[in-house]
């Protein structure tokens, strides 16, 4: 079902059984590609809620979900079973694996990598410019890499070029300034290792024991 109040450009290829609500825009022009339009692909069973904007050149898998007013810039790769919360922003050249959950009002800037099954809490801010507004600030952007199954708690800030290891847990409100080892629990400002995920009884199940 596609609302008559939505805008879907000719460069868009939608899968089967998609629900597109009112005032959604899919395939929007991106700067520098006004002449040669970039194909935008969205897989089967998408549910895209009202006022979401998806720019051209995105490759999005099956069972994609958005909240209201999500914004996805151009040239991203997004896997299957991904959920993007209300008012969240994904900038361009981002790679998102399958099974990723991004909650409301998260900011995912260019060159970020989110591997399969990672979880991004509400109001998480990921950064990629170490020295904003310097002469090379836009040239030397360094994306954050969040590995498989990692959990980023609400209101966390991740600084440029950090790597969050597999199944790591970053506590809410943390500021992460350096790499987080796999299966570690970190929190604070700056975030420091305080535990191992395997020592938390809440996480002693198959998902965290691969």
Secondary structure by P-SEA (a helix, b strand, c coil): ccccccccccccccccbbbbcccccccccccccccbbbbbbbccbbbbcccbbbbcbbbbbcbbbbccbbbbbcbbbbbcbbbbcccbbbbcbbbbccbbbbccbbbbcccbbbccbbbbccbbbbbccccccccccccbbbbbbbccbbbbccbbbbccbbbbccbbbbccbbbbcccccccbbbbcccbbbccccccccccccccccc
